[in-house]
Amino acid sequence: MTEIVLKPVGVIRSEIREPALRSDKDGISLKEKLKNVRAERDKIRNMISEIVIDPAYKEALEGIEEYSHIQVLFWAHKVPEESRKLTKVHPMGLKEMPKKGIFATCSPARPNPVLLTAVKLVERNGNILRVRGLEAIDGTPVVDIKPYVKGYHGAENPKSPEWMEKIHAMLEEAD
């Protein structure tokens, strides 16, 4: 296979100091009890973070402020090397959920811990993007930024497995 070398285009500045999911050679686990996860998730949805793009790429940002949302690809740099060898995990570290293949989950513990999220672009100030709703820890390397285009990136009638729907329901009940 072809070897890939990625170089960060920026770094995330955030109030988040540690990931919500912990991982080791045995799998993943939640940092907090499930009942606290929803409150944390709601806080993150409204939290403003900064994406500081390398000044060498400032020109590459021209026009990004015309979009309301952007996609951020970032490297989960705190995932231990041993966790990158996992092939199955309990989704969200919930032991009551059956193990699933790592590519069927959103776990950060994966061979290449590249994570993707769509966030609200609040403003651009030079090489700094202020965004709302970015769940990434302070110091996280940014791999790429792309505009979010509704008709282009939105899948029509997406389907999720029953176990994922159960996790979403558990999060909604976690008050």
C-alpha positions, 0 to 999 in steps of 0.5 A, spaced: 500 500 500 501 507 498 504 510 505 501 517 506 504 522 510 499 528 513 501 535 515 496 539 519 494 545 516 492 548 523 490 547 530 484 547 534 483 551 540 478 549 545 475 549 552 475 541 552 482 538 555 480 531 555 476 526 550 469 524 552 472 517 550 478 513 553 481 508 549 486 502 551 488 496 548 482 493 551 477 498 548 473 504 549 470 507 555 466 513 557 470 519 561 463 520 565 457 516 566 452 516 561 447 521 564 453 526 564 454 525 557 448 529 554 449 535 558 456 535 556 454 534 549 449 540 549 454 544 552 459 543 546 453 544 541 453 551 544 461 552 545 465 557 541 472 554 539 477 556 534 481 553 528 487 556 527 490 555 520 497 555 519 498 562 516 501 559 510 494 557 508 491 564 509 489 565 502 486 558 502 481 560 506 478 566 502 471 565 501 470 560 506 466 565 510 460 565 505 458 558 508 454 557 514 457 551 516 464 547 515 467 540 515 473 539 519 477 533 519 482 532 525 487 527 528 485 524 534 492 525 537 491 523 544 488 516 541 494 511 544 498 507 539 495 500 542 488 503 541 489 503 533 490 496 533 482 495 535 478 492 530 472 491 534 469 495 540 462 496 544 459 502 541 461 509 545 464 504 550 457 501 553 458 494 555 451 492 554 452 494 546 454 488 542 461 489 539 461 492 532 467 493 527 471 499 528 469 502 521 461 501 523 462 506 529 464 513 530 470 511 535 476 515 535 480 509 536 481 506 529 487 505 525 488 512 522 484 516 528 481 521 523 475 524 525 470 528 521 464 533 524 460 539 521 460 545 525 457 552 524 462 557 522 461 563 526 466 568 523 473 568 520 478 573 522 484 572 518 487 565 519 482 564 525 476 560 524 471 561 530 466 555 530 460 553 534 459 545 536 466 542 535 468 536 539 475 536 539 480 537 545 485 543 545 491 542 541 488 537 536 491 538 529 487 539 523 488 535 517 483 539 512 477 544 512 471 543 507 465 547 506 459 544 508 454 544 502 447 541 504 445 538 497 452 535 496 454 532 503 447 531 505 445 524 504 438 522 502 434 518 507 440 515 511 439 509 515 442 507 522 442 500 525 438 499 531 443 499 536 445 506 534 438 508 534 438 505 541 444 509 543 441 516 541 435 514 545 439 513 551 442 520 550 436 523 550 433 520 556 440 521 560 437 527 564 
